[in-house]
């Protein structure tokens, strides 16, 4: 997904995520200060980047 979005700076992280199926994953990085448009609203968000297979059934977000 990050490759599709383009010009983003990903910073390393030591975060651990505990997922709903009780598994644990270690994110690759964090992307901070991203603006996301949704309809007439604009949100300032941060994303945690994890390794997963791409799934094209639905979009996760609509970046600027």
C-alpha positions as CSV (number, residue, x, y, z in Angstrom):
1,X,0.0,0.0,0.0
2,X,2.8,2.4,0.8
3,X,4.4,1.8,-2.6
4,X,1.0,2.8,-4.2
5,X,0.7,6.0,-2.2
6,X,4.2,7.2,-2.9
7,X,6.1,10.0,-1.1
8,X,5.9,9.0,2.6
9,X,8.6,8.9,5.2
10,X,8.3,5.7,7.3
11,X,10.1,5.7,10.7
12,X,11.2,2.5,12.5
13,X,9.3,1.5,15.6
14,X,9.6,-1.0,18.4
15,X,5.8,-1.3,18.8
16,X,4.1,-4.6,19.4
17,X,0.5,-5.2,18.2
18,X,-1.8,-7.8,19.8
19,X,-4.4,-8.7,17.2
20,X,-8.0,-9.8,17.8
21,X,-7.2,-13.5,17.0
22,X,-4.7,-13.4,19.9
23,X,-1.6,-13.3,17.6
24,X,1.2,-10.8,17.9
25,X,2.8,-8.8,15.1
26,X,5.7,-6.4,14.9
27,X,5.1,-3.4,12.7
28,X,7.8,-2.4,10.2
29,X,7.4,1.3,10.7
30,X,5.1,4.3,11.5
31,X,4.1,7.0,9.0
32,X,3.2,10.2,10.7
33,X,1.4,13.4,9.7
34,X,-0.7,12.2,6.8
35,X,-3.8,14.0,5.7
36,X,-6.7,11.8,4.6
37,X,-9.8,13.2,2.8
38,X,-13.1,11.5,3.4
39,X,-16.0,13.3,1.7
40,X,-15.9,16.9,2.9
41,X,-13.7,16.2,5.9
42,X,-9.9,16.1,6.2
43,X,-8.2,14.2,9.0
44,X,-4.6,14.4,10.2
45,X,-3.6,10.8,11.0
46,X,-0.7,8.4,11.7
47,X,-0.4,4.9,10.2
48,X,1.3,1.8,11.6
49,X,2.8,-0.2,8.7
50,X,2.6,-4.0,9.0
51,X,3.6,-6.7,6.5
52,X,0.5,-8.2,5.0
53,X,-0.7,-9.4,1.6
54,X,-2.4,-6.9,-0.5
55,X,-6.2,-7.3,-0.8
56,X,-8.0,-5.3,-3.5
57,X,-11.6,-6.0,-2.4
58,X,-11.9,-2.6,-0.6
59,X,-9.7,0.5,-0.1
60,X,-8.2,1.0,3.4
61,X,-8.0,4.8,3.0
62,X,-8.1,7.6,0.4
63,X,-4.9,9.5,0.8
64,X,-4.4,13.0,-0.7
